[in-house]
Amino acid sequence: MLTIGDFARASRLSAKVLRRYDELGLLPPARVDPFTGYRYYAAEQLERARLIAWLRRIDMPLAEVGRVCELYGSDAAAAARAIRRHWARIESETAARRDLAASLVDRLKGPTEMTDGTTDEMFDETTDGTADGPRPGAGAGPTAPPAFALRTAVRLDRGAVRDTQQDAAHAGPHLLAVADGYGPEGARAALAAIAALGAVPPPAPSARAGDVLNALEDAVRAADGAVSGLADSGTTLTAAVWTGGRLALAHVGDSRAYLLRDGTLVRLTRDHTVVQALVDAGELDPAEAADRPDRALLLKALDGGGVPPEPELGAHETRPGDRYLLCTDGLSAVAPAEAVHRALAAAVGPDDAAEALVALARDLGGPDNVACVVADVVPA
């Protein structure tokens, strides 16, 4: 038997930490002296102690550490998979923070010279505007109506295989959203998440980007609470709030948002999946990702269990002629990006585009539910 001091030195865990792990049931001592209360540990416990220390070094929460340790005792391969999923989640969150940092740098560094000699002005959070053309309400005071509006269309399709529809969508003058429910109560989860977004008020044209993003983040937390109690069920959520000059975006899961601008299609969100995290980490070639059997394994979703996931947030300046697409993976996981691009670019208006995208998924077998929202920035 080892005293707590000897065990602390051997395991590289302090006596204070060992006492804490004992209280949590994570690493109880082999024996406690009934008179002195002194803790003694068996040498065989060193392996578990070292595993705990290593897992904590990769920022694994204590509750998850306990589950991995229990798995390790009975199924080492399952424990390894759990560690891999945790690290993939860390990689995904790091990539999202890197994108946010890059976005902040771009916004704060000021005007940059474009290839045609013009300048792209830094967006002013206290006013509303577009990257080219007049700012909405410019010169007419803060109460002037915005110069542009969203023309939207929404389509839901059960697909050719599924018996039920577990996707949900919303398209209004200021709020766009898609949700992809899963589990036995997936349909209720998706609808509850969309309904919770109703708490986001229509923003004023002069609203600060940070205030809009804060309201959207609060709504995502409310959406997570709205799906609590739905056993073994949850949903993804991709939502956007439009102010007249920018689109504030919140994203959890593997539904997606795209922007078609000047003939170029840009994906605005990153999938919160194990496969995407492996791609981000350079461990998987993007071309191989679509064929992975675990490509739909989510790292983040709204399931009402414990701490709500942090949504990926971003603010994007809009221009007249922009076309936005929000869709569930019933489209994006089936249709190649090139096919989505062609369907979006060829359609005359949002209704035609949405119809074409649903038809595209159907033509490719329609293996899953589809929800898509198409929104065009047009003169008001």
KAMO-V784174 format. One record per backbone hydrogen bond with DSSP energy under -0.5 kcal/mol. CO is the residue of the C=O (numbers start at 0). NH is the residue of the N-H. If there is no record, write none. Layout:
CO:NH + CO:NH
This chain:
1:40 + 2:6 + 3:7 + 4:8 + 5:9 + 6:10 + 7:11 + 7:12 + 13:17 + 14:18 + 15:19 + 16:20 + 17:21 + 18:22 + 19:23 + 20:25 + 20:26 + 21:24 + 30:39 + 32:36 + 37:32 + 38:3 + 39:29 + 39:30 + 40:1 + 41:44 + 42:45 + 43:46 + 44:48 + 45:49 + 46:50 + 47:51 + 48:52 + 49:53 + 50:54 + 51:55 + 52:56 + 53:57 + 54:57 + 54:59 + 55:58 + 60:64 + 61:65 + 62:66 + 63:67 + 64:68 + 65:69 + 66:70 + 67:71 + 68:72 + 69:73 + 70:73 + 70:74 + 74:78 + 75:79 + 76:80 + 77:81 + 78:82 + 79:83 + 80:84 + 81:85 + 82:86 + 83:87 + 84:88 + 85:89 + 86:90 + 87:91 + 88:92 + 89:93 + 90:94 + 91:95 + 92:96 + 93:97 + 94:98 + 95:99 + 96:100 + 97:101 + 98:102 + 99:103 + 100:104 + 101:105 + 102:106 + 103:107 + 104:108 + 111:119 + 113:116 + 117:113 + 118:120 + 119:111 + 122:124 + 123:126 + 134:137 + 136:139 + 140:143 + 146:379 + 148:377 + 149:151 + 150:375 + 152:373 + 154:371 + 156:369 + 163:165 + 165:180 + 167:178 + 169:176 + 173:241 + 174:171 + 175:239 + 176:169 + 177:237 + 178:167 + 178:180 + 179:235 + 181:233 + 182:185 + 184:188 + 185:189 + 186:190 + 187:191 + 188:192 + 189:193 + 190:194 + 191:195 + 192:196 + 193:196 + 194:197 + 195:198 + 196:199 + 198:200 + 203:206 + 207:211 + 208:212 + 209:213 + 210:214 + 211:215 + 212:216 + 213:217 + 214:218 + 215:219 + 216:220 + 217:221 + 218:222 + 219:223 + 220:224 + 221:225 + 222:226 + 223:226 + 224:227 + 226:229 + 228:230 + 229:232 + 233:181 + 234:301 + 236:251 + 237:177 + 238:249 + 239:175 + 240:247 + 244:317 + 245:242 + 245:243 + 245:247 + 246:315 + 247:240 + 248:313 + 249:238 + 250:311 + 251:236 + 252:271 + 255:326 + 256:267 + 256:268 + 257:324 + 258:260 + 258:265 + 259:322 + 260:263 + 263:260 + 263:265 + 265:258 + 270:272 + 271:298 + 271:299 + 272:276 + 273:277 + 274:278 + 275:279 + 276:280 + 277:282 + 277:283 + 278:281 + 284:287 + 284:288 + 285:288 + 285:289 + 287:290 + 288:291 + 291:294 + 293:296 + 295:297 + 296:273 + 300:302 + 301:234 + 303:305 + 308:310 + 310:312 + 311:250 + 313:248 + 315:246 + 317:130 + 318:321 + 321:376 + 322:259 + 323:374 + 324:257 + 325:372 + 326:255 + 327:330 + 327:331 + 328:332 + 330:333 + 330:334 + 335:338 + 335:339 + 336:340 + 337:341 + 338:342 + 339:343 + 340:344 + 341:345 + 342:346 + 348:352 + 349:353 + 350:354 + 351:355 + 352:356 + 353:357 + 354:358 + 355:359 + 356:360 + 357:361 + 358:362 + 359:363 + 360:365 + 361:364 + 365:159 + 365:160 + 369:156 + 370:327 + 371:154 + 372:325 + 373:152 + 374:323 + 375:150 + 375:377 + 376:320 + 377:148
